[in-house]
Structures are given as C-alpha cells and as structure tokens.
Amino acid sequence: MNAVKILGREYRLRGEPDEAHLGEVVTYLEDILQKMQKNTPDTQDAAILAALNVASELLRTREGTPQADRIQSLIDLVESA
C-alpha cells in the first residue's frame, strides 16, 4: 500500500509499511476523526482535536510500557512521509 485514504482524501506514503498494521492505523484514525467531526464540522479543527487525542494516548502509553518502541516506529513512519 503506497497510499491511504482518510476521510475521502488520498495520502501517499514512502517506504514499505506493514499493510495490516497500517490498515488498523487508518481505521483507528478515521474513527477518531469522524467522532471529532460530529462536534466540529470543520475538517482542520477535527484533525487538530484528533491529533491532540492521539498525542495524549501516545504520551500515556509511552510512560513505562514495552509498546514505546512500536509507537516510536509509527511516529518515524509518519514523519518520513
């Protein structure tokens, strides 16, 4: 998968991501974005609120969990796109 579609918009990705995992990430993100859009129809505002929620979850998860390396890998993947 070299591209993903989120809220009807296509985003191209670099590298060779784990397609199953990436599919889970996209589904998770779309779910959060759709929930945010119920409260604010503006896509940019919904994206910022979703990013805040995901960042909050990330920071809570990083605190002393063995999942920290996997999360960092996801961050690296997103930043390289």
BELZI-V498738 format. One record per residue. N is the residue number from 1. OMEGA is omega as a letter, one per 30 degrees, with the letter a starting at -180 (NA if undefined). D_FIRST is the distance of its C-alpha to the first C-alpha in Angstrom with 1 decimal. Layout:
n: [N | N]
omega: [OMEGA | OMEGA]
d_first: [D_FIRST | D_FIRST]
//
This chain:
n: [1 | 2 | 3 | 4 | 5 | 6 | 7 | 8 | 9 | 10 | 11 | 12 | 13 | 14 | 15 | 16 | 17 | 18 | 19 | 20 | 21 | 22 | 23 | 24 | 25 | 26 | 27 | 28 | 29 | 30 | 31 | 32 | 33 | 34 | 35 | 36 | 37 | 38 | 39 | 40 | 41 | 42 | 43 | 44 | 45 | 46 | 47 | 48 | 49 | 50 | 51 | 52 | 53 | 54 | 55 | 56 | 57 | 58 | 59 | 60 | 61 | 62 | 63 | 64 | 65 | 66 | 67 | 68 | 69 | 70 | 71 | 72 | 73 | 74 | 75 | 76 | 77 | 78 | 79 | 80 | 81]
omega: [l | l | l | l | l | a | l | a | a | l | l | a | l | l | a | a | l | a | a | l | l | l | l | a | a | l | l | a | l | l | l | a | l | l | l | a | l | a | l | a | l | a | a | l | l | l | l | l | l | l | l | l | a | l | l | l | l | a | l | a | a | a | l | l | l | a | a | l | l | l | l | l | l | l | l | l | a | a | a | a | NA]
d_first: [0.0 | 3.8 | 5.5 | 7.2 | 10.5 | 13.5 | 16.9 | 16.1 | 14.9 | 11.6 | 10.7 | 8.9 | 8.1 | 9.6 | 9.5 | 7.7 | 7.5 | 8.6 | 6.2 | 9.7 | 11.1 | 8.6 | 9.2 | 12.8 | 12.9 | 11.8 | 14.3 | 16.9 | 16.7 | 17.0 | 19.9 | 21.6 | 21.2 | 22.6 | 25.5 | 26.3 | 26.3 | 29.0 | 31.2 | 30.3 | 28.9 | 28.1 | 24.3 | 25.0 | 27.5 | 25.2 | 22.5 | 25.3 | 26.6 | 23.3 | 22.8 | 26.4 | 25.8 | 22.7 | 24.7 | 27.7 | 25.9 | 24.4 | 27.9 | 29.5 | 27.1 | 27.6 | 31.3 | 32.0 | 29.1 | 27.3 | 24.0 | 24.5 | 22.7 | 19.5 | 19.9 | 20.5 | 17.3 | 15.5 | 17.8 | 17.2 | 13.4 | 14.2 | 17.1 | 15.3 | 13.0]
//
